Structure formats: structure tokens, C-alpha cells
Amino acid sequence: MNIGLVLSGGGMRGAAHIGVIRALEEHQIYPTHIAGSSAGAIVGSLYAYGYGWEEILAFFKEVQLMNIRKYAINKPGFIDAEKFHEDFKVYLKDDDFSFLKKKLFITATNILSGKLKIFEKGELIKPVLASAAFPGLFAPVKIKSSYYIDGGALNNFPLEPLKKKCDRIIGVYVDGFDVLTIKDLKHSHNVVERVFRVKSVLENQHKFAECDLMIAPSELNAFGTFDKKNIDAIVEIGYNAAKTALLNYDLDKFK
């Protein structure tokens, strides 16, 4: 049976995907196909490469994904995403989709043409970096003759590549939002993040019903996109949400 796993973007909230993977495997559910955007692309690439949830968590703790010291020079952004290439190469030693143990689809946005690109073959690390390049913060990533940014800009829940390839699909969405007060928007990046999250939910929530099992923990709404301090708590929320969802689902459908 082919089991698909859709992993949304959500910045550091994407660490919740790690907890979901832990819960799935504890219930002997092993996805064969993965589609990810942004943080979901990072987790998805590591998982598809063969790493377990503990090793993926170690990656999130070791690699400072918001490291402002990797600043962009003569590029339109504050952080140069391509400077993380060597950090990713430590884990993704074989920089090509062909080495993956699971089928992987990664979304990125072509900033020049304005079109969505789904990467599934060729070099691996640059598409992952591009998919996670939050607009305005990270400079676009050059791949061949074009430039790409965050896949979540156009598709933060890439269900589409899995629909005809999988018998069952599990969706994980970590980019929800609550009602705020103006006091919650203290900085310009808070406003940008807010707009991004609202737009994403409205564009993607109709897809949730197409998943056989949907996990979207509302507790994650309390954490910001760039929250680096609460990774363990975020992972635990994903783990508990997945366990609850699985408890209420007929697991025989995944056999």
C-alpha cells in the first residue's frame, strides 16, 4: 500500500512534523510518499533520506536555520539561504533525489515567473533550501537559470502530487492562526508573518477533507514562525496530536 504524507510549512512550528512521524511509526505506519513545503520540505527530505525522528530533531537543534550571521551580500534578502548548503550536506550526503528511500515532492515558488515548481528529481539540497526561503527574510535561491523562494507562498499544503499515487493520505498542517489584538503585532515581521499565515489557511483548508487522516494541532498557534526556543515543546505537541488522531482512526485502513 502506498501511504502519502503531506507536510505543510510553518517555520519552526514545522518541528511538530517530527513528533507526528514518531507517532506514526509507533503505530507501524510508514509513509512511502512525501510532499512538503518549507519546513515540511526540510523534515520530508531528511525522513525520505532515511533518518528517524530523533535524528531529524537533532538536525533542527544543531543547524541554526535562522542564523543571521549567514547574511546575504548583494542579494535581495537578509539571510543567504545558499550558505546553509554545507550544513545540509552533512546530513544529505548524496545530494540527489535518486538516493532517497521514499518518493519526495518539494514545492518552491519561481519568483521570476510567479509559478509553482514541484521538484522531484535532480539535485536535492537547493530545492529544499528554496522551499524554506521565507520571502523578505531569505534571499531567493538560484537553481539552474531561475530563482526560487518559499513553496508556501503558492502552495503550503502540497496534497496534489500524492492524490493519484497513494491509497491513503495523511495530512499535517502546522500553520494555523488565532484572532490577535494589535498589541500582538509588535514588529514589521509580525505583520508579514500574520498575512502569510492567514492567506495560507484560507487557500489550503479545503484540501483537509481530502486526507484520510488530518492532523492540525491548534496548540501550535501560540508559537511564532521564528520561535527557536521551544522546539521540544513543539515536537511534543505534534506527537500528542498525532497519537490522539490515530486513537480515533481505524488503523486497519493503513494495512
Accessible surface in RSA format (square Angstrom, percent):
REM  Atomic radii and reference values for relative SASA: ProtOr
REM  Chains: A
REM  Algorithm: Lee & Richards
REM  Probe-radius: 1.40
REM  Slices: 20
REM RES _ NUM      All-atoms   Total-Side   Main-Chain    Non-polar    All polar
REM                ABS   REL    ABS   REL    ABS   REL    ABS   REL    ABS   REL
RES MET A   1   107.60  55.7  37.04  24.5  70.56 168.0  46.58  39.6  61.02  80.8
RES ASN A   2    59.37  40.9  58.72  56.7   0.65   1.6   0.62   1.5  58.75  56.8
RES ILE A   3     9.43   5.4   9.43   7.0   0.00   0.0   9.43   6.8   0.00   0.0
RES GLY A   4     0.00   0.0   0.00   N/A   0.00   0.0   0.00   0.0   0.00   0.0
RES LEU A   5     0.00   0.0   0.00   0.0   0.00   0.0   0.00   0.0   0.00   0.0
RES VAL A   6     0.00   0.0   0.00   0.0   0.00   0.0   0.00   0.0   0.00   0.0
RES LEU A   7     0.00   0.0   0.00   0.0   0.00   0.0   0.00   0.0   0.00   0.0
RES SER A   8     0.00   0.0   0.00   0.0   0.00   0.0   0.00   0.0   0.00   0.0
RES GLY A   9     0.62   0.8   0.00   N/A   0.62   0.8   0.62   1.7   0.00   0.0
RES GLY A  10     6.83   8.4   0.00   N/A   6.83   8.4   3.11   8.5   3.72   8.3
RES GLY A  11    15.51  19.1   0.00   N/A  15.51  19.1  11.40  31.3   4.12   9.2
RES MET A  12     7.45   3.9   7.45   4.9   0.00   0.0   4.96   4.2   2.49   3.3
RES ARG A  13     0.86   0.4   0.86   0.4   0.00   0.0   0.12   0.2   0.74   0.5
RES GLY A  14     0.00   0.0   0.00   N/A   0.00   0.0   0.00   0.0   0.00   0.0
RES ALA A  15     0.00   0.0   0.00   0.0   0.00   0.0   0.00   0.0   0.00   0.0
RES ALA A  16     0.17   0.2   0.17   0.3   0.00   0.0   0.17   0.2   0.00   0.0
RES HIS A  17     0.00   0.0   0.00   0.0   0.00   0.0   0.00   0.0   0.00   0.0
RES ILE A  18     0.00   0.0   0.00   0.0   0.00   0.0   0.00   0.0   0.00   0.0
RES GLY A  19     0.00   0.0   0.00   N/A   0.00   0.0   0.00   0.0   0.00   0.0
RES VAL A  20     0.12   0.1   0.12   0.1   0.00   0.0   0.12   0.1   0.00   0.0
RES ILE A  21     0.13   0.1   0.03   0.0   0.10   0.2   0.13   0.1   0.00   0.0
RES ARG A  22    62.52  26.2  61.62  31.4   0.90   2.1   1.38   1.9  61.14  37.1
RES ALA A  23     0.00   0.0   0.00   0.0   0.00   0.0   0.00   0.0   0.00   0.0
RES LEU A  24     0.24   0.1   0.24   0.2   0.00   0.0   0.24   0.2   0.00   0.0
RES GLU A  25    46.50  26.7  41.61  31.5   4.90  11.7  10.53  20.4  35.98  29.4
RES GLU A  26    84.26  48.4  58.75  44.4  25.51  60.7  41.65  80.6  42.61  34.8
RES HIS A  27    57.33  31.3  43.84  30.5  13.49  34.5  26.64  27.5  30.69  35.7
RES GLN A  28   130.80  73.1 110.91  81.1  19.88  47.3  49.77 105.9  81.03  61.5
RES ILE A  29     4.19   2.4   3.12   2.3   1.07   2.6   4.19   3.0   0.00   0.0
RES TYR A  30   112.10  52.3 104.71  59.6   7.39  19.2  76.77  57.7  35.33  43.6
RES PRO A  31     0.54   0.4   0.00   0.0   0.54   2.0   0.00   0.0   0.54   3.3
RES THR A  32    47.43  33.7  41.41  42.0   6.01  14.3  44.10  59.2   3.33   5.0
RES HIS A  33    25.60  14.0  25.60  17.8   0.00   0.0  10.67  11.0  14.93  17.4
RES ILE A  34     0.00   0.0   0.00   0.0   0.00   0.0   0.00   0.0   0.00   0.0
RES ALA A  35     0.00   0.0   0.00   0.0   0.00   0.0   0.00   0.0   0.00   0.0
RES GLY A  36     0.00   0.0   0.00   N/A   0.00   0.0   0.00   0.0   0.00   0.0
RES SER A  37     0.00   0.0   0.00   0.0   0.00   0.0   0.00   0.0   0.00   0.0
RES SER A  38    10.38   8.8  10.38  13.9   0.00   0.0   1.60   3.4   8.78  12.3
RES ALA A  39     5.55   5.1   4.34   6.7   1.21   2.7   5.11   7.2   0.43   1.2
RES GLY A  40     0.00   0.0   0.00   N/A   0.00   0.0   0.00   0.0   0.00   0.0
RES ALA A  41     0.00   0.0   0.00   0.0   0.00   0.0   0.00   0.0   0.00   0.0
RES ILE A  42     7.11   4.0   7.11   5.3   0.00   0.0   7.11   5.1   0.00   0.0
RES VAL A  43     0.00   0.0   0.00   0.0   0.00   0.0   0.00   0.0   0.00   0.0
RES GLY A  44     0.00   0.0   0.00   N/A   0.00   0.0   0.00   0.0   0.00   0.0
RES SER A  45     0.00   0.0   0.00   0.0   0.00   0.0   0.00   0.0   0.00   0.0
RES LEU A  46     0.48   0.3   0.48   0.3   0.00   0.0   0.48   0.3   0.00   0.0
RES TYR A  47     6.18   2.9   5.40   3.1   0.78   2.0   5.22   3.9   0.96   1.2
RES ALA A  48     0.00   0.0   0.00   0.0   0.00   0.0   0.00   0.0   0.00   0.0
RES TYR A  49    28.59  13.3  26.92  15.3   1.67   4.4  22.52  16.9   6.07   7.5
RES GLY A  50    45.40  56.0   0.00   N/A  45.40  56.0  14.11  38.7  31.29  70.1
RES TYR A  51    38.13  17.8  35.78  20.4   2.35   6.1  27.57  20.7  10.56  13.0
RES GLY A  52    28.12  34.7   0.00   N/A  28.12  34.7  26.48  72.7   1.63   3.7
RES TRP A  53    60.24  24.2  59.99  29.0   0.25   0.6  43.22  23.0  17.01  27.6
RES GLU A  54   115.73  66.4 108.54  82.1   7.19  17.1  27.84  53.8  87.89  71.8
RES GLU A  55    85.47  49.1  82.64  62.5   2.83   6.7  35.67  69.0  49.81  40.7
RES ILE A  56     0.45   0.3   0.00   0.0   0.45   1.1   0.45   0.3   0.00   0.0
RES LEU A  57    23.96  13.3  23.96  17.1   0.00   0.0  23.96  16.8   0.00   0.0
RES ALA A  58    34.39  31.6  29.20  45.1   5.19  11.8  34.13  48.1   0.26   0.7
RES PHE A  59     0.11   0.1   0.11   0.1   0.00   0.0   0.11   0.1   0.00   0.0
RES PHE A  60     4.94   2.5   1.06   0.7   3.89  10.1   1.06   0.6   3.89  11.1
RES LYS A  61    95.65  46.7  79.07  48.5  16.58  39.5  52.82  47.5  42.83  45.6
RES GLU A  62   115.66  66.4  85.59  64.8  30.08  71.6  44.53  86.1  71.14  58.1
RES VAL A  63    12.69   8.4   8.78   8.0   3.91   9.4  11.63  10.1   1.07   2.9
RES GLN A  64    84.73  47.4  78.24  57.2   6.49  15.5  34.05  72.5  50.68  38.4
RES LEU A  65    22.55  12.6  18.34  13.1   4.21  10.6  18.34  12.9   4.21  11.3
RES MET A  66    26.47  13.7  23.39  15.5   3.08   7.3  23.09  19.6   3.38   4.5
RES ASN A  67    25.73  17.7  21.17  20.5   4.56  11.0   5.83  14.0  19.90  19.2
RES ILE A  68   132.63  75.5 124.67  92.9   7.96  19.2 124.67  89.8   7.96  21.6
RES ARG A  69   186.86  78.5 171.97  87.7  14.89  35.5  73.72 100.8 113.13  68.6
RES LYS A  70    48.03  23.4  46.87  28.8   1.15   2.7  14.52  13.1  33.50  35.7
RES TYR A  71   124.38  58.1 124.38  70.8   0.00   0.0  76.42  57.4  47.96  59.1
RES ALA A  72    18.89  17.4   0.00   0.0  18.89  43.0   0.00   0.0  18.89  50.0
RES ILE A  73   105.37  60.0  92.09  68.6  13.28  32.0  95.12  68.5  10.25  27.8
RES ASN A  74   154.53 106.6 106.24 102.7  48.30 116.3  41.61 100.1 112.93 109.2
RES LYS A  75    76.98  37.6  59.30  36.4  17.68  42.1  50.40  45.4  26.58  28.3
RES PRO A  76   106.39  77.5  81.04  73.9  25.34  92.1  96.95  80.0   9.44  58.6
RES GLY A  77    22.89  28.2   0.00   N/A  22.89  28.2   7.19  19.7  15.70  35.2
RES PHE A  78   143.66  71.9 136.15  84.3   7.51  19.5 139.87  84.8   3.79  10.8
RES ILE A  79     1.77   1.0   1.77   1.3   0.00   0.0   1.77   1.3   0.00   0.0
RES ASP A  80    10.08   7.1  10.08  10.0   0.00   0.0   0.00   0.0  10.08  10.1
RES ALA A  81     3.22   3.0   3.07   4.7   0.15   0.3   3.07   4.3   0.15   0.4
RES GLU A  82    42.70  24.5  34.42  26.0   8.28  19.7  12.41  24.0  30.28  24.7
RES LYS A  83    84.09  41.0  66.68  40.9  17.41  41.4  60.21  54.2  23.88  25.4
RES PHE A  84     4.45   2.2   4.45   2.8   0.00   0.0   4.45   2.7   0.00   0.0
RES HIS A  85    42.06  23.0  41.99  29.2   0.06   0.2  33.01  34.0   9.05  10.5
RES GLU A  86   125.12  71.8 122.55  92.7   2.57   6.1  64.81 125.4  60.31  49.2
RES ASP A  87    43.84  30.7  39.17  39.0   4.67  11.0   4.19   9.9  39.65  39.5
RES PHE A  88     1.81   0.9   1.76   1.1   0.05   0.1   1.81   1.1   0.00   0.0
RES LYS A  89    73.93  36.1  71.59  43.9   2.33   5.6  42.60  38.3  31.33  33.4
RES VAL A  90    94.99  62.5  87.69  79.4   7.30  17.6  94.35  82.0   0.64   1.7
RES TYR A  91    26.54  12.4  25.96  14.8   0.58   1.5  19.50  14.7   7.04   8.7
RES LEU A  92     0.00   0.0   0.00   0.0   0.00   0.0   0.00   0.0   0.00   0.0
RES LYS A  93   126.74  61.8 117.60  72.2   9.14  21.8  93.96  84.6  32.78  34.9
RES ASP A  94    57.15  40.0  52.64  52.4   4.51  10.7   4.55  10.7  52.60  52.5
RES ASP A  95    37.47  26.2  21.87  21.8  15.60  36.9  10.99  25.9  26.48  26.4
RES ASP A  96    42.24  29.6  42.24  42.0   0.00   0.0   9.29  21.9  32.94  32.9
RES PHE A  97    14.30   7.2   6.18   3.8   8.13  21.1   6.26   3.8   8.05  23.0
RES SER A  98    94.37  79.7  53.27  71.1  41.10  94.7  54.32 115.7  40.05  56.1
RES PHE A  99   113.57  56.8  96.29  59.6  17.28  45.0 101.33  61.4  12.25  35.0
RES LEU A 100    25.87  14.4   3.35   2.4  22.52  56.6   3.35   2.4  22.52  60.6
RES LYS A 101   157.89  77.0 120.39  73.9  37.50  89.3  95.94  86.4  61.95  66.0
RES LYS A 102    39.71  19.4  32.03  19.7   7.68  18.3  19.23  17.3  20.49  21.8
RES LYS A 103    78.58  38.3  68.83  42.2   9.75  23.2  46.42  41.8  32.16  34.3
RES LEU A 104     1.57   0.9   0.00   0.0   1.57   3.9   0.00   0.0   1.57   4.2
RES PHE A 105     3.62   1.8   3.56   2.2   0.06   0.2   3.56   2.2   0.06   0.2
RES ILE A 106     0.00   0.0   0.00   0.0   0.00   0.0   0.00   0.0   0.00   0.0
RES THR A 107     0.13   0.1   0.13   0.1   0.00   0.0   0.13   0.2   0.00   0.0
RES ALA A 108     0.00   0.0   0.00   0.0   0.00   0.0   0.00   0.0   0.00   0.0
RES THR A 109     7.50   5.3   7.50   7.6   0.00   0.0   7.50  10.1   0.00   0.0
RES ASN A 110    20.17  13.9  20.17  19.5   0.00   0.0   2.08   5.0  18.09  17.5
RES ILE A 111    80.39  45.7  62.30  46.4  18.09  43.6  62.65  45.1  17.74  48.1
RES LEU A 112   122.73  68.3  87.85  62.8  34.88  87.7  91.14  64.0  31.59  85.0
RES SER A 113    63.43  53.6  29.84  39.8  33.59  77.4  38.98  83.0  24.45  34.3
RES GLY A 114    48.34  59.6   0.00   N/A  48.34  59.6  28.61  78.5  19.73  44.2
RES LYS A 115   144.93  70.7 141.39  86.8   3.54   8.4  87.59  78.8  57.34  61.1
RES LEU A 116    63.21  35.2  34.87  24.9  28.33  71.2  34.88  24.5  28.33  76.2
RES LYS A 117    88.11  43.0  86.61  53.1   1.50   3.6  32.22  29.0  55.89  59.5
RES ILE A 118    59.54  33.9  43.62  32.5  15.91  38.4  43.62  31.4  15.91  43.2
RES PHE A 119    17.00   8.5  14.77   9.1   2.23   5.8  17.00  10.3   0.00   0.0
RES GLU A 120    67.15  38.6  61.08  46.2   6.08  14.5  11.40  22.1  55.75  45.5
RES LYS A 121   168.54  82.2 157.50  96.6  11.03  26.3 100.29  90.3  68.25  72.7
RES GLY A 122    34.78  42.9   0.00   N/A  34.78  42.9  29.85  81.9   4.93  11.0
RES GLU A 123    66.18  38.0  58.52  44.3   7.65  18.2  27.88  53.9  38.30  31.3
RES LEU A 124     0.00   0.0   0.00   0.0   0.00   0.0   0.00   0.0   0.00   0.0
RES ILE A 125     0.00   0.0   0.00   0.0   0.00   0.0   0.00   0.0   0.00   0.0
RES LYS A 126    53.31  26.0  53.31  32.7   0.00   0.0  17.54  15.8  35.77  38.1
RES PRO A 127     1.40   1.0   1.40   1.3   0.00   0.0   1.40   1.2   0.00   0.0
RES VAL A 128     0.00   0.0   0.00   0.0   0.00   0.0   0.00   0.0   0.00   0.0
RES LEU A 129     9.44   5.3   6.93   5.0   2.51   6.3   7.67   5.4   1.77   4.8
RES ALA A 130     0.00   0.0   0.00   0.0   0.00   0.0   0.00   0.0   0.00   0.0
RES SER A 131     0.00   0.0   0.00   0.0   0.00   0.0   0.00   0.0   0.00   0.0
RES ALA A 132    23.63  21.7  14.46  22.3   9.17  20.9  14.74  20.8   8.89  23.6
RES ALA A 133     0.47   0.4   0.00   0.0   0.47   1.1   0.47   0.7   0.00   0.0
RES PHE A 134    19.60   9.8  19.60  12.1   0.00   0.0  19.60  11.9   0.00   0.0
RES PRO A 135    34.69  25.3  29.73  27.1   4.96  18.0  31.44  26.0   3.25  20.2
RES GLY A 136    57.71  71.2   0.00   N/A  57.71  71.2  40.29 110.6  17.42  39.0
RES LEU A 137    41.00  22.8  39.97  28.6   1.03   2.6  40.60  28.5   0.40   1.1
RES PHE A 138    13.10   6.6  11.58   7.2   1.52   4.0  11.58   7.0   1.52   4.3
RES ALA A 139     0.76   0.7   0.23   0.3   0.53   1.2   0.23   0.3   0.53   1.4
RES PRO A 140    20.32  14.8  16.25  14.8   4.07  14.8  16.25  13.4   4.07  25.3
RES VAL A 141     0.13   0.1   0.13   0.1   0.00   0.0   0.13   0.1   0.00   0.0
RES LYS A 142    92.75  45.3  92.63  56.8   0.13   0.3  38.81  34.9  53.94  57.5
RES ILE A 143     9.50   5.4   7.56   5.6   1.94   4.7   7.68   5.5   1.82   4.9
RES LYS A 144   183.90  89.7 152.31  93.5  31.59  75.2 112.56 101.3  71.34  76.0
RES SER A 145   102.57  86.7  78.63 104.9  23.95  55.2  49.53 105.5  53.04  74.3
RES SER A 146    16.90  14.3  16.79  22.4   0.11   0.2  13.84  29.5   3.05   4.3
RES TYR A 147    82.08  38.3  82.08  46.7   0.00   0.0  52.70  39.6  29.38  36.2
RES TYR A 148    19.48   9.1  19.48  11.1   0.00   0.0   0.12   0.1  19.36  23.9
RES ILE A 149    11.49   6.5  11.49   8.6   0.00   0.0  11.49   8.3   0.00   0.0
RES ASP A 150     3.13   2.2   3.13   3.1   0.00   0.0   0.00   0.0   3.13   3.1
RES GLY A 151     0.00   0.0   0.00   N/A   0.00   0.0   0.00   0.0   0.00   0.0
RES GLY A 152     4.79   5.9   0.00   N/A   4.79   5.9   0.36   1.0   4.43   9.9
RES ALA A 153    16.63  15.3  13.67  21.1   2.95   6.7  14.38  20.3   2.25   5.9
RES LEU A 154    80.43  44.8  56.03  40.1  24.40  61.3  57.27  40.2  23.16  62.3
RES ASN A 155    13.65   9.4  11.87  11.5   1.78   4.3   4.14  10.0   9.52   9.2
RES ASN A 156     3.33   2.3   3.05   2.9   0.28   0.7   0.21   0.5   3.11   3.0
RES PHE A 157     0.00   0.0   0.00   0.0   0.00   0.0   0.00   0.0   0.00   0.0
RES PRO A 158     0.13   0.1   0.13   0.1   0.00   0.0   0.13   0.1   0.00   0.0
RES LEU A 159     1.70   0.9   1.70   1.2   0.00   0.0   1.70   1.2   0.00   0.0
RES GLU A 160    81.91  47.0  68.66  51.9  13.25  31.5  52.23 101.0  29.68  24.2
RES PRO A 161    15.05  11.0   3.72   3.4  11.33  41.2  13.94  11.5   1.11   6.9
RES LEU A 162     0.00   0.0   0.00   0.0   0.00   0.0   0.00   0.0   0.00   0.0
RES LYS A 163   102.67  50.1  81.23  49.8  21.44  51.1  41.38  37.2  61.29  65.3
RES LYS A 164   204.27  99.7 165.30 101.4  38.97  92.8 115.53 104.0  88.74  94.5
RES LYS A 165    95.22  46.5  81.80  50.2  13.41  31.9  54.23  48.8  40.99  43.7
RES CYS A 166    18.47  14.0   0.00   0.0  18.47  43.4   1.78   4.5  16.68  18.0
RES ASP A 167    80.15  56.1  60.98  60.7  19.17  45.3  16.80  39.5  63.35  63.2
RES ARG A 168    67.02  28.1  66.55  33.9   0.47   1.1   2.00   2.7  65.02  39.4
RES ILE A 169    11.17   6.4  11.17   8.3   0.00   0.0  11.17   8.0   0.00   0.0
RES ILE A 170     0.00   0.0   0.00   0.0   0.00   0.0   0.00   0.0   0.00   0.0
RES GLY A 171     0.00   0.0   0.00   N/A   0.00   0.0   0.00   0.0   0.00   0.0
RES VAL A 172     0.23   0.1   0.23   0.2   0.00   0.0   0.23   0.2   0.00   0.0
RES TYR A 173     7.36   3.4   5.08   2.9   2.27   5.9   5.08   3.8   2.27   2.8
RES VAL A 174     1.66   1.1   0.00   0.0   1.66   4.0   1.36   1.2   0.29   0.8
RES ASP A 175     5.49   3.8   5.49   5.5   0.00   0.0   0.00   0.0   5.49   5.5
RES GLY A 176    19.50  24.1   0.00   N/A  19.50  24.1  16.44  45.1   3.06   6.8
RES PHE A 177    63.84  31.9  43.83  27.1  20.01  52.1  44.55  27.0  19.29  55.2
RES ASP A 178    76.58  53.6  69.42  69.1   7.16  16.9  26.18  61.6  50.40  50.3
RES VAL A 179   140.90  92.7 117.26 106.2  23.64  57.0 117.41 102.0  23.49  63.7
RES LEU A 180    69.02  38.4  45.99  32.9  23.03  57.9  47.76  33.5  21.26  57.2
RES THR A 181    86.70  61.7  78.31  79.4   8.40  20.0  81.40 109.3   5.30   8.0
RES ILE A 182   139.78  79.5 127.57  95.0  12.22  29.4 129.30  93.1  10.49  28.5
RES LYS A 183   167.44  81.7 156.39  96.0  11.05  26.3 107.59  96.8  59.85  63.7
RES ASP A 184    71.18  49.9  53.64  53.4  17.55  41.5  11.31  26.6  59.87  59.7
RES LEU A 185    50.33  28.0  31.58  22.6  18.74  47.1  31.58  22.2  18.74  50.4
RES LYS A 186   160.98  78.5 127.35  78.1  33.63  80.1  77.69  69.9  83.29  88.7
RES HIS A 187   107.96  59.0  99.47  69.1   8.49  21.7  66.31  68.3  41.65  48.5
RES SER A 188    93.56  79.1  79.47 106.1  14.09  32.5  51.91 110.5  41.65  58.4
RES HIS A 189    87.38  47.8  84.72  58.9   2.66   6.8  71.10  73.3  16.29  18.9
RES ASN A 190    31.55  21.8  28.55  27.6   3.00   7.2   2.96   7.1  28.59  27.6
RES VAL A 191    71.10  46.8  71.09  64.4   0.00   0.0  71.10  61.8   0.00   0.0
RES VAL A 192    72.94  48.0  69.26  62.7   3.68   8.9  72.65  63.1   0.29   0.8
RES GLU A 193    14.49   8.3  14.49  11.0   0.00   0.0   5.00   9.7   9.49   7.7
RES ARG A 194    50.58  21.2  48.71  24.8   1.86   4.4  20.30  27.7  30.28  18.3
RES VAL A 195    90.92  59.8  87.29  79.0   3.63   8.8  90.34  78.5   0.58   1.6
RES PHE A 196    33.83  16.9  31.31  19.4   2.52   6.6  31.84  19.3   1.99   5.7
RES ARG A 197    22.81   9.6  22.81  11.6   0.00   0.0   3.71   5.1  19.09  11.6
RES VAL A 198    42.21  27.8  42.21  38.2   0.00   0.0  42.21  36.7   0.00   0.0
RES LYS A 199    81.33  39.7  75.25  46.2   6.08  14.5  77.03  69.3   4.30   4.6
RES SER A 200     3.10   2.6   1.30   1.7   1.80   4.1   3.07   6.5   0.03   0.0
RES VAL A 201    19.05  12.5  19.05  17.2   0.00   0.0  19.05  16.6   0.00   0.0
RES LEU A 202   111.99  62.4  92.57  66.2  19.42  48.8  92.82  65.2  19.17  51.6
RES GLU A 203    78.94  45.3  65.67  49.7  13.27  31.6  42.48  82.2  36.47  29.8
RES ASN A 204     3.51   2.4   3.51   3.4   0.00   0.0   0.00   0.0   3.51   3.4
RES GLN A 205    86.68  48.5  78.22  57.2   8.47  20.2  18.62  39.6  68.06  51.6
RES HIS A 206   122.75  67.1 101.40  70.5  21.34  54.6  86.31  89.0  36.43  42.4
RES LYS A 207    15.12   7.4  15.12   9.3   0.00   0.0  11.04   9.9   4.08   4.3
RES PHE A 208    43.70  21.9  40.97  25.4   2.73   7.1  41.29  25.0   2.40   6.9
RES ALA A 209    97.68  89.8  59.94  92.5  37.75  85.9  71.70 101.0  25.98  68.8
RES GLU A 210    81.81  47.0  55.31  41.8  26.49  63.1  39.28  76.0  42.52  34.7
RES CYS A 211    14.47  10.9   0.00   0.0  14.47  34.0   0.43   1.1  14.04  15.1
RES ASP A 212    58.85  41.2  35.98  35.8  22.87  54.1   8.39  19.7  50.47  50.3
RES LEU A 213    11.30   6.3   9.47   6.8   1.84   4.6  11.30   7.9   0.00   0.0
RES MET A 214    50.19  26.0  27.20  18.0  22.99  54.7  27.20  23.1  22.99  30.5
RES ILE A 215     3.47   2.0   1.30   1.0   2.17   5.2   3.47   2.5   0.00   0.0
RES ALA A 216    54.47  50.1  26.15  40.4  28.32  64.4  27.26  38.4  27.22  72.1
RES PRO A 217    11.92   8.7   0.17   0.2  11.75  42.7   6.98   5.8   4.94  30.7
RES SER A 218    79.55  67.2  67.87  90.6  11.69  26.9  42.09  89.6  37.46  52.5
RES GLU A 219   105.25  60.4  92.64  70.1  12.61  30.0  52.42 101.4  52.83  43.1
RES LEU A 220     0.56   0.3   0.56   0.4   0.00   0.0   0.56   0.4   0.00   0.0
RES ASN A 221    27.33  18.8  11.03  10.7  16.30  39.2   0.44   1.0  26.89  26.0
RES ALA A 222    92.71  85.2  50.35  77.7  42.35  96.3  61.58  86.7  31.13  82.5
RES PHE A 223    31.63  15.8  30.16  18.7   1.47   3.8  31.41  19.0   0.22   0.6
RES GLY A 224    29.15  35.9   0.00   N/A  29.15  35.9  22.77  62.5   6.38  14.3
RES THR A 225     6.82   4.9   6.78   6.9   0.05   0.1   4.83   6.5   1.99   3.0
RES PHE A 226    48.22  24.1  35.69  22.1  12.53  32.6  36.94  22.4  11.28  32.3
RES ASP A 227    31.14  21.8  20.89  20.8  10.24  24.2  14.89  35.1  16.24  16.2
RES LYS A 228    98.02  47.8  80.58  49.4  17.44  41.5  42.55  38.3  55.47  59.1
RES LYS A 229   193.65  94.5 157.62  96.7  36.03  85.8 107.68  96.9  85.97  91.6
RES ASN A 230    55.43  38.2  51.47  49.7   3.96   9.5   4.01   9.7  51.42  49.7
RES ILE A 231    15.73   9.0  13.74  10.2   2.00   4.8  13.74   9.9   2.00   5.4
RES ASP A 232    83.65  58.6  76.18  75.8   7.47  17.7  36.73  86.5  46.92  46.8
RES ALA A 233    46.01  42.3  35.25  54.4  10.77  24.5  43.85  61.7   2.16   5.7
RES ILE A 234     0.00   0.0   0.00   0.0   0.00   0.0   0.00   0.0   0.00   0.0
RES VAL A 235     7.65   5.0   7.65   6.9   0.00   0.0   7.65   6.6   0.00   0.0
RES GLU A 236    80.14  46.0  80.10  60.6   0.04   0.1  33.56  64.9  46.58  38.0
RES ILE A 237    31.60  18.0  28.70  21.4   2.90   7.0  30.81  22.2   0.78   2.1
RES GLY A 238     0.00   0.0   0.00   N/A   0.00   0.0   0.00   0.0   0.00   0.0
RES TYR A 239    18.55   8.7  18.55  10.6   0.00   0.0   6.79   5.1  11.75  14.5
RES ASN A 240    65.39  45.1  63.93  61.8   1.46   3.5  25.82  62.1  39.57  38.2
RES ALA A 241    23.34  21.5  10.94  16.9  12.40  28.2  19.26  27.1   4.09  10.8
RES ALA A 242     0.00   0.0   0.00   0.0   0.00   0.0   0.00   0.0   0.00   0.0
RES LYS A 243    79.08  38.6  75.77  46.5   3.31   7.9  34.16  30.8  44.91  47.8
RES THR A 244    80.37  57.2  76.91  78.0   3.46   8.2  53.42  71.8  26.95  40.7
RES ALA A 245    20.85  19.2  10.11  15.6  10.74  24.4  18.77  26.4   2.08   5.5
RES LEU A 246     1.99   1.1   0.00   0.0   1.99   5.0   0.02   0.0   1.97   5.3
RES LEU A 247   149.85  83.5 122.21  87.4  27.64  69.5 127.23  89.4  22.62  60.9
RES ASN A 248   118.54  81.7  79.93  77.2  38.61  93.0  34.07  82.0  84.47  81.6
RES TYR A 249    40.66  19.0  26.36  15.0  14.30  37.2  27.70  20.8  12.96  16.0
RES ASP A 250    77.11  54.0  62.42  62.1  14.70  34.8  31.24  73.5  45.87  45.7
RES LEU A 251    50.59  28.2  45.64  32.7   4.94  12.4  45.64  32.1   4.94  13.3
RES ASP A 252    91.87  64.4  80.45  80.1  11.42  27.0  24.16  56.9  67.70  67.5
RES LYS A 253    94.97  46.3  88.91  54.6   6.06  14.4  43.84  39.5  51.13  54.5
RES PHE A 254    14.91   7.5   2.24   1.4  12.67  33.0   2.24   1.4  12.67  36.3
RES LYS A 255   175.11  85.4 127.50  78.2  47.61 113.4 110.69  99.6  64.42  68.6
END  Absolute sums over single chains surface
CHAIN  1 A    11670.7       9467.2       2203.5       6822.3       4848.4
END  Absolute sums over all chains
TOTAL         11670.7       9467.2       2203.5       6822.3       4848.4
